[in-house]
């Protein structure tokens, strides 16, 4: 039987050198994108944290965790948008279903 919806979790890291307004705009962009395409959206802003290793010569990043349910096609599109968005240093999307 085909999967109708799935539970997912994503974390993305925004470059801390962006101005506060720009960083907030990037975070809001992804929050609204996920809310438009998903249901049961839970957002946790973790704030600025030190990373295990430098990325793009930065030792810190602004972390955001989002849990949501969506159709199985959406995470691939979300990942594509992460990759082409300036200001996103790293991202990961994990399926929580068994």
Buried (B, 14 or more C-beta within 10 A) or exposed (E): EEEEBBBBBBBBBBBBEBEEEBBBEBBEBBBEBBEEBBEEBEBEEEEEEEBEEEBEEEEBBBBBEBBBBBEBEBBEEBEEEBEEBEBBBBBEBEEEEE
